[in-house]
């Protein structure tokens, strides 16, 4: 069996990522560079396109240095006279490309991946999505990073706050923002509300329980079941047959579902907790309380997304960049790479009808 691989010509060939180049073709890299006005002004041994793939490859191989990452990019180009840059030259290439093209690359790749027939991605007519934040991505402890993102955490490294909107059934990233941990989760999530559509059902944990945020989500036309705080007072307006009741949170009419959650450990012991969900799906006959309580489990797919970013891609390592511009470039590249991998996985799942995409790869 033979297979051909198309690469860029001549000395400018470095910059392919094997099978992933089907999702990240040269034309896409060139387009985002052109759109962000980041194309090199003169022809170089290391043009900007190569810089885009270098940064992505750095995220694929976080355990090795610049020169070894470069070697992985040119492994299949034995017969071509390609550049042999120094570590400094590769650092300079990163700096010249900057963060904006990688951010734009992520924005192009981001979005829902499920097809109408994809299993496990809908609740009735709605596509299930979720908001969640992650504040455990470590960055180098430099003065510039702490000035931008905040001081060291208990683990000895500064952290940044990453907020994403995820399609729970495929774990695809629909949108992402990040910045200092001193800002609240709802402040970050508000910057992603423009991604919501009326055919979406939004899940979130109790950290998003705020009247203004609930009203903002409802204002997009999307529906939600979200967990509310234990001390939240919810007036009982009408009791319904399934045990739920109609109420109001701020200006938003909702239905409250109370559920007892039992978790059984491997050793046979168990513990019980109480959840209260507020939902805009007020029709108890069409959307029974038990079905909504079971659906809320899908929110934990978001945790698997962050596990993939922190443990599978980063392998628990600290980001490389000692300055905020480099941190931003690196994290946008991580997000773009993650979305590329999920795209390939979802396509693989859909090649076997009836396969749920969340079965693809532990941690991813």
N, C-alpha and C positions, 0 to 999 in steps of 0.2 A: 504494500500500500504506500503510495506517495502522497505528499501534501506540499503545497507551495505556500510561501509566506511573502506577502508584499511589504517591503520596507521603503522608507524614503531613500532617495538616491545619494550616492557618493559619500563625502565626508559628513553629510548631515543626516546620516541614517540613524544614529542612536536615538532612541526614543520610542521603542515599542514595548508593550507589556504582554507579549504573547497573546493568548486567547482574549485577554481583556481589551486588546486593541480593537476588537470587533465592536465594543461598546464605546471605546475612547479612540476613534480613528484620528489620523493626522488632520483630516479636514476639520474636525471639531476643535482640536487644539489650535489650529490656525485661525479658525473663526473667532474664538473667544479672545485670542491675542489681538486680532484686528479690531474687534468690537471695543476692547478696553484700551486700545492704542498702546499696546505693549510690545509690538513687533520691533525687533532690533533696527536701528537706524543705518547700520552698515553690515555687510555680510561678514559673519564671524565663523570660527571653527565650532563655536557653541551658540547656535542661534536660540532665540527665545522658545521655540517649539520644544527643543531638547530640554530646556529648563523646566517646562511644564511636566514632562515625563520623568525627569530626574526627581522632582519633588514628590510625585506620586510613588515612584519606586522607593524613595526614602521611607514612605509610610508602609510599604510592603515589607521592607527589611529594616525594622527599627533597631536591630541588634548590631548592625555593622556601620562602619564609617563611610564617608563620601566616596573614597576611591573604590571600595568594594561594591558599593551600590552601582557605581559607574560600570564596573566589570560585569555586573549582572545585566545591565542594559545592552552591552555590546557582545554578549556571549555568542549570539547567533550570527555575528557579522565578521567571521574569521577572515574572509577573503576581501574585505573592504579596508581601505586605508582610512581609519577613523581617528579622531583626535584622542590624545592621551593626556588629559588635563591634570593639573595638580589639585590638591585639596583646596588651595586658595582660589583657584580658577572656578571650581565648582561652587564654592561659597559665594563668589562674586556673581556667578550666573543666577543663583537663587535670589540674591539681593536685587539684581537687575530685573528679573521677572516680576517680583513683588507678589502681593496677596490678591490684588484685584482680579487677575485672570483665573486664579484658582477658585475664588468666590463665584465668579460668573460661570465657571465650568460646573460647579455644584448646582447652581440655580438652573442650568440647562438640564442636568441629569435628574434633579429632584422631581418627585411627583409620585402619584399612585401607580402601581404596577399591575394590579389585579384586572383581569378580563371579566366580562359578565359571567363566564362559566367557572371562574376560579373558586375553589372550595374554601370555606371558612373565612370569608372576608365581609360577609353581609349579615345584617340583622333585619329581616323583612326587606323593605325597599332601600335600606340605608347601608352605606359603606361605613364600617367602623374605623375610627381614627382616635388618637389619644394625644394629650399634652403631657409632657413630663420634663423635669429638669435633672441635670447631672452636675454635681459640684465636686467630683472626685478625680478629674483629669489633672495630673500633676504637671507643673511647668518649672523650668529651672529657677533657682532662687537667686535672681539678679536684682539689682536695685531698680533697673528699668521695668522689669516685670512686676515687682511688688508695687511700684508707683502706679502702674496701670491697672493691675488686677487685684491688688490687695496683699496683705502680709501673709506670712507662713501660716499653714494650718497645723493641727496637732501632729500630722505626719511629717512635718519638717519641710514641706514644699508649699509654695503658693498654689492656689487652685483658681480655676475660672469656672463660671457658670455657663453651661450649655443648655439651651432650651430647644426642643424639637417637637414637631408635629409629625406623627408616624401613622401610617396605614397598618393597623394592628395585624391584619390577616397575612400580610407579606413582610412586615417589618421594614417597609420602604420609608425613606425620609421624604416628607412632603415639603418641609421647610425647616430652617434652623437659624438661630441667632445665638450669640455668646458674648460674654463680657465679664466685668467684675462681679464677684459673689455678693457684694453689698447691695445690689439691686434685687428686688423681689421677683419670685417666679411669675406672678401675674403680670408684672411690668414687661418681662421678656415675652410672655405668651401673647400679650396684646399686639406685639409687633408681627405676629404670625396669623392674626385673625383673617387677613385678606385671603388666606388659602382655603378658608372654610366655604362650603357650598351647601345649598339646601338638601342635597341627597346624602349628607354626612351625619353620622351619629358620633358625638364627641365624648370620650371617656376621660376622667381625670380623678386624681386623689384629692384628699381633703385640704391640701395646701392651696388649692385654687378656689376654695369656698369664700367668695367675696361677692357682695351684691352687685357691685359695678361690673365685675368680670362676667358674672352670669348674664347680666343684661346685655353686655357687649357681644357675647357668644350668641345669645338668642336673637340679637339684632342682625346677625349675618344670615339668618334663615336656617342654620343648622340646628339639629336637635341634640339633646345631651341627657345621659345619666351620669351624675357625678357624686362622689362621696362627700358628705358634709360633716362638719365638726361635731363632736359629741355634745358640746355645750350650746349648739345652735338651737334656738327656739323656733319651732315650726307649728304655727296654729293649725288646728284640725278644722277644715271647712266642711268636708264631706267624707264620710267613711265609705269605702268601696268594698265590693264583695270579696276581693282577693286579699283583704287585710291592709292594703295600702290606703292612702287618703290624699285628698286634694288640699293644697296649701298655697302659700305665696312666699317668695323670698325676694325682698325688696319690691320691685315692680313686676317680677316674672312669675306668672302662674305656673305651679309645678305640682307634681304628684310625689309623695314621699313613700319609699319602700323601705321597710325595716327588715333586716335579715340577720340570722344567727349563723356565723361561719365557724365550722368545725374543721380543725387541721389535725390530721393524724400523722405522727412521726413514724419513722421506720421501726422504732422499738416498740410500737404499739400504743404509746402514750399519746394523748391529744390535749388540745386546749381550744377554748371557744371564745369568739369575739363577736361584738355587735357592730354591724354596719348600717348606716342610713344613707340611702341614695335619693337624690333629688333628680327628677327627670321631667322634661317637657312633653314626654309621651304620656298623655293623661288618659288615654283610652285603655282601661284595664282589661277589657275583653280582647282587644287586639294585641296588647302587649302585657301579658300577665306578670305579676310581681316576681314569681319564681323564674321566669325566663330572663327578666332583667337582672336579677341577682346572679344567675348563671353567666349571663353575658359579661358582667363586670370583671370576671376572671380574665377576659381578653386584655384588660389593661396591663397585665403583667408581661405581655409580649414586648411592651416598651422597655421593661427591665432587661430583657434578652438583647434588645438593640444596644443598650449601653454596655452590657457585658461584652458584646462583640467588639465595640469600639475600644473599651479599656483593656480587655484581656486577650481577645483573639488577634486584633490588629496591633495594638500597642504593646501587647504581652506584659502589661502592667508597668511599662517603663515610663520615665519622665520624657516629655517632649524635648526635642533637641535645642530649641531656639531660646537664646538668652535675652532677646529683645521682643517687644510687643509685635512689631511688624512681622518678624519671623514666626511668632506663635500663631498669629492670625493666618498667615500663609499655610503653615503646617496643618492647622486644624481644618481649614477649608479643604485642603488636599485629603485629609483623613475622611472627611464627610463625603467627598466626591468618590473616593475609592470604595468606601463602604457601600454607597448607592450602586456603584458599578457591580460589585460582587452580588448584591441582592438582586439586581437585574438578571444576572446570569443564573442565579439560583432559582428565581421564579420562572424563568423560561424553561429551565430543566424540569421543574415540578410540573409545569403545564404540558410538557411533552408526554407525560403519563397521566391521562385524564383521571380526575378524582383525587389526585395527590394534593394534600394541604401544603402550601409553601412553607409553613412554619416548621415543617419536618426537615427542612434542608439544613444540614450541617450543625453540629453542636455549637451553640454560641452565636451562630450567624442565622 
